[in-house]
Every structure is written in C-alpha cells, then in structure tokens.
Amino acid sequence: MILSRSLQFCRTGFRGLSTSHPKSISLQVLVSQSNDLVANVALEEWMKRCSTHRTNNLLLLLSSNTIVHNNYKSIHAFFSGEDERGKTLSTDQLAQQANLVFSALPKDTALVELPMVRVAAEENGKGNNLLISLPLDSHVDDDVLKTTLQCIANSFVQKCRGGDGGYSLSRISLVRPDGGWFPGIQEIQRDVQLSLKEIEAIKLDKANGKPKTNG
C-alpha cells in the first residue's frame, strides 16, 4: 500500500458533480475522549447502526490505549458521507478521504504495520462507509495519540471548510462513549465485551493445543 499525499479531495473531488442547486454539506468531526478499547469499538458500532439519524457527513476518530493483537496501540478513523447531490460516495472518492487521513499523520508517526482500509455498506443499505485502522507502536505516549487525532481532525476541517465542493460547516466535537451521549451504547458495549472474551478464549485454546468446541 502506498500512503500517497492527499489529492486535495475537498477542492476537486466533487468537480463535475455540481448542479444548479447544490446541496449544502456539513462535516462533523467527533473525537472520542476515551482510550478504552471496548467503549470505542461500541461507539464505532453505534455510529454504524444509527446512520439513518445523521444529517451530515461524519468523521469519527478513536484511539485505543489497550495493547491488542500483535502488541500495538491503534487509531481508528471512521468516515461516512455523501456528495453534494446526496449521492453515495464512490470507492475512488472514499479513497481520496483515506489519503486525506494519511497525509495528516505527523512525519514521525510510529506505524508498526501497514494501515487497514475497509469500505463497507451502511446498516441501512444506503451508501458506504470507510474505516481506517492505524497500528502504532505499543510504547507511543498517550499525548502523542491525542496529537495525532488532532492533526487528522484539523486536516479535515481546514481542507474542507469552504472552497469549491467543500463543506458548508465543519466543526470538531469532543465526545465520551457513554449512555449520556449515545443512548443504548451500554448494550453494544456488553456485546463487544462478550465477543472479546470469546476471542481470548479461542486464542487460549489454540495456545494450549485445544480445539474450540461448540456447546
């Protein structure tokens, strides 16, 4: 994978798609203030399930302070949106959003593996969303994680505010993944917790040479 420079998506990505009455597009950037893996995975899932309630384009930024998989921390960027005609973004347009994330990373970002980039259908079947996972060295300081999230958030707001095909309103909100902010997220957190326990049990069985059995 080549982490190429941003293609100036917000200035050029929608050229040729304009109509005489373009839709006013707003971008909301949400940055989770939690480093808890379960809470942030649940927040990401909540956003996917509640896509029908969003009235603007969304960028959700998360960081995990829990060491998982191959002994690393991670940053997730979840993007969901549409073009100025209210149409689903193409794979190429989503790729340009991914490039905007990559170009915003500080030069000394300590990636331990290539990023994971995934495009998936929205829960309501209308449109696609983009998920980027950035695996970072386990020794990365929490302040560095926060700085990296801020760099990504600032990049979207600065590059997408105004201009040809840009967003009419761009704002950054700091959020906490709890029931006061996101009703019903507690149930999702319980499901995530159970899933992680099952994964750990499977890993333990494999380590001990015991196949996982059903029932």
ABEGO torsion letter per residue (X at the ends): XBBBBBAGAAAAAABGABBABBBBBBBBBBBBABABAAAAAAAAAAAAAAAAABABBBBBBBBBABBBEAGBBBBBBBBBBBBAAGBBBBAAAAAAAAAAAAAABBAABBBABBBBBBBBBBAAGBEBBBBBBBBBBAABBAAAAAAAAAAAAAAAAAAABEEBGBBABBBBBBBBBBAAABBGAAAAAAAAAAAAAAAAAAAAAAAAGBBBBBX
